[in-house]
Amino acid sequence: MPTAPLLDPAYLPLSRRGSYLAVGHVWPGHVNGQEGPPGVYLRTLHGFSLQGTPRCALRFTPVLDGKDIPEANIKLALTPSTFSQLIDDRRRIDFNFSANQTLRVRGTGGLSLRIDAAAGSYNYARAAGPGLWELNLVTHKLQLMLRLRRGAATLDSPWGEYASSHIIAHLEPDASGTWEIELHEFVAGWKPTDDPRDFAACACATDAEFSAWRDRLPAVAPAHKRTRDLTAYVMWSCLVAPCGHLRRETMYMSNNRMPAVWAWDHCFNALALAPAHPALAWDQWAVIFDFQTPAGSIPDVASDADFITNFVKPPIHGWALRELRRHVRLTPAQKRHALAVLGRWTRWWLDYRDDDHDGLPQYNHGNDSGWDNATVFAHGTPVEGPDLAAFLILQMDECARLADELGRPAAARRWRSDADALLARLLAHSWRGD
């Protein structure tokens, strides 16, 4: 197997395809939006914070001879399978997602580990059997089962009527200087599963999964191999499984500060995936339309736990579908679906975003345009941006093509007529001839 690529742990967390968990370094002021201590944290990717701060559930602090090891003495390393806290050649703590909902953590060289869980209303931890401790982190909508595989563990979690006053787990090595645990995410209840693989085997399997994903992407010149590895890892690790509001496997925009999908970024994700992963590319294009309202609008942003309808994004979806179809052959059912959702989306702009009834739709906020802080919005709204009408013309053209392919010539003629009329209005209103 090729050597796993090295990634930058200062900017990227460890995750894997399908998982809603990530492990990585968090800087001061980014811990749940507060001035929490920097360090290595387990984060949950469920939900979405408008503040754009990581939702940090657990902090991992290496300990040697009863003393915390200063951050300055810890080197971080990251590959697609493993995040590591390196102390020296012998002492290290390694993290690997052996499954979507399972994090393996291993310490070697006589290191101990302290795990500080997020405190808050109703958060608690309890012993759940030999070698088992349950962590119920209500503030993060996260439940974890800590399972000891090797070494010794103790839990410090005093009960305070409604919640634990604090939650701290301590891990100590066995005679060989090693300890190992599993952290399992669960929802309704946890049942033990036996994975006989050791840590190295789990990491090797993860590297193989990533390599298979990466190797389907277009080849690049040797000078660009590192960029290709980085791109492949970000795309692969930002894919989350269907859950909650998300009916499809979905590529989030980031596992750092943007764990959600925005209503035009998903088109760029689809186009990036199209040559190598056409079925997944279609799902990325279609995912935001799973949230389409009866009126035809789509949300600004969506995640498994939330979606925001206060804004929209520009209607680039017809153009994006045209580009997507250069690589992806749609089934008749997919074409019918695309025509239906694009038609409603197009009509929404004409029916609900034209206050002066001049036939040219408007942006009510910079967020609706995708260019949130563009200077064109500095003096107020609404703005009848020429880009908006242009996007809709391209979208109408794509609707016409879909209608033709589906054997609906009358619908195709209507869409082309509407596109020509909108183009004429746009030129009359906004074009000065220069």
Order of alpha helices (4+ residues) and beta strands (2+ residues): beta-beta-beta-beta-beta-beta-beta-beta-beta-beta-beta-beta-beta-beta-beta-alpha-alpha-beta-beta-beta-alpha-alpha-beta-beta-alpha-alpha-alpha-alpha-alpha
